[in-house]
Amino acid sequence: MVVPLAAEHAEQVLAVYQAGIDEGNATFETVAPTWEAFDAAKLPEHRFSALDENGTVLGWVAASRVSDRCAYQGVVEHSVYVRSAARGRGIASILLKALIDSTEQAGIWTIQSGIFPENAASLAVHKRAGFRVIGTRKRVGRHHGVWRDVVLLERRSPAIT
């Protein structure tokens, strides 16, 4: 079941986030933020949790503004994370669909993200959700002392013209 991501999910959402961070191919971050920082950075109307029948968070998706400039009001950047034990069950696809639906209803025309090229599963699920690769930023940042590339992806809404 997909529900709006709320404070009641905070502990589990941040734990899933930290587990993704610890795996090494999800983000340049090294520590999950506090709930207060996460909550302030993510758009409340464009964040969702996937829950099992017991209320356990299986994964989450959330979007942030790319810029405060009015020209970019229809562009967001997102993250999607799935609990390792829940992978391979379509959770990321379900979460991305919820995000796409909410952003299109709000008139947002572009969802973008940056993914490490080693994260083949994330690249594949994004491709299936209609994202396209727009380029690769080579050696854009250091992660644990190693230069990393980031593949840039975007999904342009066919519903917003």
DOKEDO-5305 format. One line per field, with one value per residue (C-alpha): z, x, y; residue in three letters. Coordinates in Angstrom, 3 decimals, always signed. Example, Ala and Ser with C-alpha at 12.3 -4.5 7.8 and 13.67 -1.06 7.14 Angstrom:
BEGIN
Z = [+7.800	+7.140]
X = [+12.300	+13.670]
Y = [-4.500	-1.060]
res = [ALA	SER]
//
This chain:
BEGIN
Z = [+0.000	-0.922	+1.468	+1.902	+3.681	+7.091	+10.396	+11.692	+9.109	+9.983	+11.895	+9.309	+6.317	+7.711	+8.472	+4.868	+3.701	+5.933	+4.723	+1.133	+2.050	+3.740	+0.604	-1.178	-4.550	-3.718	-2.870	-1.997	+1.470	+4.285	+6.996	+6.721	+7.771	+10.825	+10.312	+10.646	+7.815	+5.638	+6.249	+5.437	+2.189	+0.684	-0.860	+1.330	-1.586	-3.518	-1.057	-0.442	+1.597	+0.519	+3.501	+4.008	+5.782	+9.178	+8.489	+7.852	+5.411	+2.388	+0.551	-0.036	-2.737	-2.247	-4.399	-3.768	-5.644	-8.076	-7.824	-6.405	-9.764	-11.380	-14.661	-12.811	-10.928	-12.914	-12.252	-9.235	-8.247	-6.566	-4.598	-4.240	-1.762	-1.120	+1.936	+0.850	+1.899	-0.266	-3.492	-6.646	-5.816	-7.868	-4.900	-6.630	-9.708	-7.577	-5.742	-8.965	-10.372	-7.285	-7.680	-11.406	-10.778	-8.032	-9.969	-13.155	-11.203	-9.840	-13.296	-12.820	-16.208	-15.306	-12.666	-12.579	-10.671	-10.569	-10.168	-9.836	-12.979	-10.768	-9.532	-12.443	-10.701	-10.151	-13.724	-15.023	-12.904	-13.940	-17.611	-17.221	-15.598	-18.640	-17.548	-20.106	-19.664	-20.540	-19.786	-17.384	-15.124	-15.052	-11.796	-10.365	-6.722	-4.305	-2.358	+0.331	-1.395	-4.873	-7.789	-8.872	-12.025	-11.897	-14.645	-15.067	-15.834	-16.461	-17.155	-19.149	-18.660	-21.881	-20.077	-19.479	-22.605]
X = [+0.000	+1.309	+0.515	+1.737	+5.099	+4.475	+6.242	+4.923	+7.183	+10.239	+12.275	+11.798	+12.265	+15.555	+16.668	+15.959	+17.826	+20.833	+20.918	+21.026	+23.794	+25.769	+25.586	+27.694	+25.974	+22.956	+24.223	+27.195	+25.669	+27.353	+24.711	+20.940	+19.660	+17.556	+13.822	+13.564	+16.062	+14.465	+10.975	+12.031	+13.783	+11.096	+7.864	+5.022	+2.653	+5.252	+6.533	+5.219	+5.908	+5.193	+3.967	+3.381	+0.328	+1.994	+2.813	+6.504	+8.051	+9.252	+10.453	+9.944	+10.099	+10.365	+10.916	+12.569	+12.523	+15.386	+15.314	+13.231	+13.374	+9.934	+11.239	+11.911	+8.616	+7.740	+10.993	+11.745	+14.530	+13.662	+15.093	+13.672	+14.904	+13.717	+14.448	+16.946	+14.644	+11.843	+13.818	+12.780	+9.065	+8.261	+8.213	+10.353	+8.104	+4.991	+6.575	+7.731	+4.201	+2.787	+5.335	+4.650	+0.896	+1.222	+3.642	+1.577	-1.550	+0.406	+1.571	+5.181	+6.673	+10.085	+11.305	+15.064	+17.643	+21.321	+22.301	+25.700	+26.341	+27.093	+23.477	+22.175	+18.908	+17.980	+18.871	+16.700	+13.650	+13.889	+14.094	+10.956	+9.223	+9.920	+13.104	+15.834	+19.545	+20.480	+24.175	+26.891	+28.799	+32.283	+34.228	+31.752	+32.482	+34.513	+32.834	+34.928	+38.040	+37.101	+35.970	+32.459	+30.449	+26.728	+24.250	+21.654	+18.114	+14.866	+11.261	+9.373	+5.642	+3.738	+0.652	+2.092	+2.517]
Y = [+0.000	+3.449	+6.292	+9.850	+9.828	+11.352	+11.898	+8.576	+6.879	+8.964	+6.406	+3.662	+6.009	+7.266	+3.694	+2.632	+5.743	+4.977	+1.364	+2.624	+5.044	+2.258	+0.080	+2.709	+3.175	+5.300	+8.778	+10.935	+11.362	+9.453	+9.898	+10.165	+13.578	+14.254	+13.996	+17.769	+18.326	+15.634	+17.001	+20.574	+19.559	+17.326	+18.594	+17.282	+16.658	+14.629	+12.050	+8.566	+5.434	+1.871	-0.129	-3.829	-5.214	-4.635	-0.995	-1.634	+0.841	-1.128	+1.954	+5.635	+8.280	+12.032	+15.101	+18.450	+21.716	+22.147	+25.935	+28.756	+30.548	+30.669	+29.205	+25.943	+25.706	+22.593	+20.744	+18.551	+16.205	+12.952	+10.054	+6.565	+3.971	+0.405	-1.727	-4.396	-7.275	-5.822	-5.414	-7.221	-6.925	-3.822	-1.433	+1.217	+1.092	+1.544	+4.462	+6.116	+5.801	+7.522	+10.316	+10.705	+10.838	+13.460	+15.649	+15.565	+16.511	+19.478	+20.617	+19.532	+18.701	+17.282	+14.866	+14.488	+12.504	+11.630	+7.978	+6.345	+4.239	+1.225	+1.279	-0.799	-1.728	+1.914	+2.843	-0.015	+0.837	+4.476	+3.517	+1.375	+4.375	+6.545	+8.306	+8.885	+9.415	+12.976	+12.688	+11.656	+13.976	+12.473	+12.504	+14.996	+14.269	+12.234	+9.476	+7.792	+9.127	+7.876	+10.051	+9.072	+9.669	+10.466	+9.559	+12.310	+11.194	+12.999	+12.178	+14.779	+14.499	+13.897	+15.237	+18.721	+20.833]
res = [MET	VAL	VAL	PRO	LEU	ALA	ALA	GLU	HIS	ALA	GLU	GLN	VAL	LEU	ALA	VAL	TYR	GLN	ALA	GLY	ILE	ASP	GLU	GLY	ASN	ALA	THR	PHE	GLU	THR	VAL	ALA	PRO	THR	TRP	GLU	ALA	PHE	ASP	ALA	ALA	LYS	LEU	PRO	GLU	HIS	ARG	PHE	SER	ALA	LEU	ASP	GLU	ASN	GLY	THR	VAL	LEU	GLY	TRP	VAL	ALA	ALA	SER	ARG	VAL	SER	ASP	ARG	CYS	ALA	TYR	GLN	GLY	VAL	VAL	GLU	HIS	SER	VAL	TYR	VAL	ARG	SER	ALA	ALA	ARG	GLY	ARG	GLY	ILE	ALA	SER	ILE	LEU	LEU	LYS	ALA	LEU	ILE	ASP	SER	THR	GLU	GLN	ALA	GLY	ILE	TRP	THR	ILE	GLN	SER	GLY	ILE	PHE	PRO	GLU	ASN	ALA	ALA	SER	LEU	ALA	VAL	HIS	LYS	ARG	ALA	GLY	PHE	ARG	VAL	ILE	GLY	THR	ARG	LYS	ARG	VAL	GLY	ARG	HIS	HIS	GLY	VAL	TRP	ARG	ASP	VAL	VAL	LEU	LEU	GLU	ARG	ARG	SER	PRO	ALA	ILE	THR]
//
